[in-house]
Amino acid sequence: PPSRRPSAPPPTLAPTFLVRNPRYPAECADDPHYRYRDVARQTCAGWVARHPEGRCNRYHVGRRVFVYSMCPMTCNLCYVRGTVGPTAALSSPAGSAFFSASPGPLPPAGVLDDVPKI
């Protein structure tokens, strides 16, 4: 009769880390002069950060931009989940790294999802 136990352990997923989002420049930061609707208290840190899930996708008509483009750090766009991949596999500039990244909501910093959830 066949064995009920597997002959090899199940494969493990590669650990996932927070890595720089390749869509944003290395100096990804909130605009310190940004004010939503030009209201002094409505800054990235003072207004957007209190409710980022609802405020990051608002459109600022006067500047013709979305709030997330002015507050990328507060809106969690500077880092994404990803695994560090090989740099030689792509024809990229010398010294640059390739990251396999998938955008999504960001959990606390550090190693993420290193144990598969069943």
C-alpha positions, 0 to 999 in steps of 0.5 A: 500500500502507498505511504500516507506520509510524503517522501519529501517535505513541502517546499517553503516560500521565500521570505518576503521583505519590505523593499524600495518600490521601484516606481518611486525614486530613492528619495521617496518622501512626503512633500513638506509643503503640501496642504490639502485644499491649502488648509494649514492643518491638512498636511501629510503627517497631520491630516492624511496619516490619521486616515490614509485608507480614505484620504490617499486616494482623494484628488486635489483639484487645485494641484491636479494630483492625487494626495498619494503623489504628494504623500507617498511615505504616509500612503505606504508607497515607498516600500512594497513586499518583495524578495531580493532577486538576482541582479545579473539576470536583467540588463540593468545599470551596474550596481542596481538591484532587481526586486520581485515586488508585489504592491499591497497593504504594508504590515510592520517593517521586518521579515514578512510571510516567512511561514506559509499560511494554511 
